[in-house]
Amino acid sequence: MKKTILILLLLATMQSVFAQRISTGFTLSTPVLYTTTLPDNYLFPTNSYFIYYTGNDKKDDKPVYNQYINGLAAGLNINVDYKRWMLTTEVLGSQTNIRLPVLYLSYLGSLLEDNWSTMEVQNTSLQVNLLLNARLSTRSNGAFALAGFQFARNSYKEKSDDLEADISPALNLWISDYEMYEILYTNNLNQLNTILGLGFKYKDTYSSIRYTLPLASTKMQPLATYFRLDATHSRTLNFQKLRKGHKIYVE
């Protein structure tokens, strides 16, 4: 992972070598679709006394749940332009809330009635994105495609206070602070992702829809898999003067 970070930083510092112009700005992003999928309807958490049922009656009882606008990322970007290409480095702080409705089906059935509630895990992340943006026409404004990599340093925290109250004040001691460990998250805090997207540029504004795909890792992955689409808005604030002998590629 250290080699990955070093490569990303090296590429970022080399951005200005062939640049026609350099710009800086800010980036805002939010997940417009965040889908959590589990391989089975029943969960047997390692750190729990409970068994949970996760079938979604809206999805034919499959353990699939969609969330919308369940987080926010914000940060700064540095960009270099060359003809119709733009190389971008983004540094973002992100917070995402992963929610999973569950039904308690416990062997403590004599003490506990079946009850639906929602597990919630808060993911706080520092993200470094390295993206290559290609305009799909020679005009200065219009559609563009992007692709690149994201390094994310994650931390996770379960929000179990409401969950404990839903069960019973007398049974609070049975709820672990790591109830969803190995199910919704693991201690694999460093993650490398691929980013693909399409967007539209208008003057100094870039709006895009991005698909984030985790790269395979040898470390332990959670039981859940995620599908994520982000709506991202970036704006450039200032430009370096054109380098001598260069022209911006616009027809």
Buried (B, 14 or more C-beta within 10 A) or exposed (E): EEEEBEEBBEBBEEBBEEBBBBBEBBBBBBBBBBBBBBEEBEBEBEEBBBBBBBBBEEEEEBBBBBBEEBBBBEBBBBBBBBBBBBBBBBBBEBEBBBBBBBBBBBEBEEEBEEEEBEBBBBBBBBBBBBBBBEBEEEEBEEBBBBEBBBBBBBEBEBEBEEBBEEBBEEBEEBBBEBBBBBBBBBEEBBBBBEBBBEBBBEEEBBEBBBBBEBEEEEEEBBBBEBBBBBBBBBBBEEEBEEEEEBEEBEE
